[in-house]
Amino acid sequence: MRKELVVLIIVVTAMTWLTMAAIFGLPTTWLSAIRPFASAITVAGITLWGFDRFIWHWAIFRGRLTYVPDLRGVWRVTINSTWIDPATNEPVKPIQAFAQIDQTASTFCLRTFTPESRSQTTAFSFTLDQGVFKIAIVYENKPDINLRETRSAFHQGSATFNARGFKPKSFSGEYWTERKSIGSITLSDRKKGEIDSYADGQALFADKSDSS
C-alpha cells in the first residue's frame, strides 16, 4: 500500500475519532474510548473501500493517491504472432481480437477473446517512469475445447505493455508463451461496456450508437 493511502487512512481515522469523541465526550476510561475508536475504524474502512472501488480514477487523485492508469473498458486488439500453424507450417496472420479490462485501484484483470480462444490475467504489476506506465502480466490461455488437440493446447504466457498517461487512448507491448512463441499486441479504440466472448466484442464495435 502506498504511503499516501496510509496517510489518508490515518487522517480519516483520527478525524473520525475526534468527531465521535466530541459527540460522546472525551473518554475517561478504556471502555468509553472504544466507542469512538470503533467508529473511526469503521469509517476509515468504508473510505478505503470506496476509494479502491469507485473514486480512485477521478482526475483529482491522479499522481497524488492514484499511481495506476485507468484502463477499464473494452478494447479492440491486434495480435502479431511468430507461432507456426502446424496445419500450414506457416506463421499465422495478424489476429483480430477484443479485450475486456476490469480494474480497481488494487486489482486488474485483462481478458482477451479471439475467434478461437480466450485468455485471462493471473498476476500483474504496474510501475511508473516519467509518465509512462509499464504493465507486466502473467496470463493463461484456453483455446476452444474442440481445437485443443488439433491446433493449440492450453498454455500460459507473460506480456509487458507501455502506456503513456493515466488514461491512454491506446497502448501496446510484447508477449511470450511457454509454447516458445512471441509476438506483439496492441489495444486501441476503447469503448464502454462489458463483453464475455469474441462475438460480444464484434457486436459492441458494430453498434454505431455506442459512445466511448
C-alpha positions, 0 to 999 in steps of 0.5 A, a space after each residue: 500500500 502506498 504511503 499516501 493511502 496510509 496517510 489518508 487512512 490515518 487522517 480519516 481515522 483520527 478525524 473520525 475519532 475526534 468527531 465521535 469523541 466530541 459527540 460522546 465526550 472525551 473518554 475517561 476510561 478504556 471502555 468509553 474510548 472504544 466507542 469512538 475508536 470503533 467508529 473511526 475504524 469503521 469509517 476509515 474502512 468504508 473510505 478505503 473501500 470506496 476509494 479502491 472501488 469507485 473514486 480512485 480514477 477521478 482526475 483529482 487523485 491522479 499522481 497524488 493517491 492514484 499511481 495506476 492508469 485507468 484502463 477499464 473498458 473494452 478494447 479492440 486488439 491486434 495480435 502479431 504472432 511468430 507461432 507456426 500453424 502446424 496445419 500450414 507450417 506457416 506463421 499465422 496472420 495478424 489476429 483480430 481480437 477484443 479485450 475486456 479490462 476490469 480494474 480497481 485501484 488494487 486489482 486488474 484483470 485483462 481478458 482477451 477473446 479471439 475467434 478461437 480462444 480466450 485468455 485471462 490475467 493471473 498476476 500483474 504489476 504496474 510501475 511508473 517512469 516519467 509518465 509512462 506506465 509499464 504493465 507486466 502480466 502473467 496470463 493463461 490461455 484456453 483455446 476452444 475445447 474442440 481445437 485443443 488437440 488439433 491446433 493449440 493446447 492450453 498454455 500460459 504466457 507473460 506480456 509487458 505493455 507501455 502506456 503513456 498517461 493515466 488514461 491512454 487512448 491506446 497502448 501496446 507491448 510484447 508477449 511470450 508463451 511457454 509454447 516458445 512463441 512471441 509476438 506483439 499486441 496492441 489495444 486501441 479504440 476503447 469503448 464502454 461496456 462489458 463483453 464475455 466472448 469474441 462475438 460480444 466484442 464484434 457486436 459492441 464495435 458494430 453498434 454505431 450508437 455506442 459512445 466511448 
